[in-house]
Amino acid sequence: MSVECSGLHVARLEMPNAFALDTSGRSTVVLDASLFRLLDGRELEALLAHELAHLERHDGFIRSVAIALS
């Protein structure tokens, strides 16, 4: 299975972080700008793969359903 990411956004967050959003069929990965100086190329690649896996598995949707049912 593969996932298509609609966008990659770089933000200035309070602390280094990355996350994936899937809203209305638009998949987006957000990275804090500090990650580009904190991580080497292989680490950044692994981080992006991790976030894309969240989109592929629909983790955000599953988490939302779990919260709604609790």
N, C-alpha and C positions, 0 to 999 in steps of 0.2 A: 504494500500500500504506500502511496506517496501523498504528500500534502502540498498545496500551492499556497504560498505566502503572498498576500496582497501588498504588504509593506514592511519595511524595516525602519524603525524610528529610533533616533538617538535623543535621549533626554538628559537633563541635569537633575538628578534625584538627590535626596539627602544622603544616601549611602549607595555603594555599588549594588546593583540589582539588575535582573533581567526577568522579563515575563512575557507570556504569550496571551493574546486576546483573540477571541473569535466572536465577532458581533455581526449579525445580519449577513453571514457568509463571507465576511471580510476578515481574513486572518492577518494578524499583525504581531511582529515581535518588537519589543521595546528593550533597548539596552541603555544603561547609564553610561555617559561619556567616559567616566573614569575607568571603565573596564578595558578600554583600548590601551591604557598605559599600565594597567595592573596585570593583564593577561598576555601571554605570548600567543603566537599564531595558533598553535595546537590547542591551547586551552580555550581560546575564543571559538575555534571550530567546534570543539566539544560542547561548549555552552550553547551555541546556535543549534546544534543537533539535538540537544536536550530540549530546548524550547520548541523546536519543530515537532519533536515526538509528542509533546503535550498537545499540540494542535491536531496531530494525526490521530491521537487517541481520544480526542474530544474531552480532555480532562476538565476543562472549565465548565462545560455543560454538565458533566457527571457530578462535579462538586456542587453546582447550583441546585441540581435536583436533590442531592443528598441533604443539603441545608434546608431546602423547602420541605422535605419530608420529616425532618427531625423536630 
